[in-house]
Amino acid sequence: MNDITREITEFLSAALRSEVGPDDDYFALGLADSLFALELVTFVESRFSLTVEVEDLDLESFRTANRITRFVQRKTGSPEFTENR
């Protein structure tokens, strides 16, 4: 798990009060709702100093910590995400 994924996973676990893994879909698990999605977007913007544009608001990009990591790396121009499997 890279640093971005670890930080996102820690935020998710604390905010949702449930241990969340890098590939856990917290929306499908019923841990998150649309209100939390807004909180998550705000966290990503603030923590990674980026702007989530209207065209970026695809729930698929925010369903798991690994997907958020790829989104952050795309928006910031960081190296491609490689999964540790």
TACOR-V513636 format. One record per residue. RES is the residue in one small letter. OMEGA is omega in whole degrees, -180 to 180 (NA if undefined). Layout:
RES:OMEGA  RES:OMEGA
This chain:
m:180  n:-175  d:180  i:-180  t:-180  r:-180  e:179  i:180  t:178  e:177  f:-179  l:-179  s:180  a:-177  a:-177  l:-180  r:179  s:-180  e:-178  v:177  g:-176  p:-179  d:179  d:177  d:-174  y:175  f:179  a:179  l:179  g:-180  l:-175  a:178  d:-177  s:177  l:177  f:178  a:177  l:177  e:180  l:178  v:179  t:178  f:-178  v:179  e:-177  s:-174  r:-174  f:176  s:178  l:178  t:174  v:-179  e:179  v:-179  e:177  d:-173  l:176  d:-177  l:-180  e:180  s:-174  f:-176  r:-179  t:178  a:179  n:178  r:177  i:178  t:179  r:178  f:-180  v:-179  q:176  r:-177  k:-177  t:-180  g:178  s:178  p:-180  e:179  f:173  t:-179  e:177  n:-179  r:NA
